[in-house]
Amino acid sequence: MIDIHSHILPGLDDGAQTMEDSVAMARAAYKDGIRTIVATPHDQNGAYENTREEILQAVKDLNKELQERDLPITIIPGQETRIHGDMVDDITKGRLLPLNETSGYVFVELPSDHVPRYTSQLLFDLQVAGYKPVIVHPERNRELIQHPDQLYRFVKNGAYTQVTAASVAGKFGKKIAKFTFDMIEANLTHFVASDAHNTTSRSFHMKKAYDAIEKEFGEDVYYQFLDNAELLLEGQVAAMDMPSRIKQKKFLGIFKR
């Protein structure tokens, strides 16, 4: 498996803190069936800033360490950037780092409790500039849970999304798991990734997630998620089926999903 979202690089954010932590995460990933990991440290989220150069060097150092320890896992560079108005300019100037450097896919992280008003315009501007925006873990955004039509519009207009394996596996609770499955059913997400930060409270859970997807949606959806991760790394166009709105049921005057 390919994991396109993780915080495995040591000392750059709230993920692995030491090289030993990173090695432990790599071992856990290998046990979970993962062979390639995109390292995506936080950037410009109010707590961490990690430039292209810093990330590339950290990836090089970690790959060297894993080779010396005979751990057959490959680390690929990436970045998880909090949404901000200058993203297009920052990419153009080479400060921001697309996944695998040249894939054209760019992670866009929303705040956890709301969706900035300029989000739609920024996603459009990224596409006009030749990039493929991927909204990360939208299933954990409070506003999108309450107003899923916003997510539908983003995807309908060409944005990709990535859900967290732990969300699929129910590790964030029933409400988030239900919304995640609703997203998959409505073709509102295109990638599954771990967003792993450590080997304990925020581990990989990729095998559990893929098993749950295959059980609920069948082999075609299972393999589409697997294939999309590979297409992303290659810079190819990932599958994007026609999205639909998440149906809301009205019960005693209150909308429920």
Secondary structure by P-SEA (a helix, b strand, c coil): ccccccccccccccccccaaaaaaaaaaaaaacccbbbbbcccccccccccaaaaaaaaaaaaaaaaaacccbbbbbbbbcccccaaaaaaaacccccccccccbbbbbccccccccaaaaaaaaaaaabbbbbbccccccccccccaaaaaaaaaabbbbbbbcccccccccaaaaaaaaaaaaaccccccccccccccccccaaaaaaaaaaacccaaaaaaaaaaaaaaaaccccccccccccbbbbccccccc
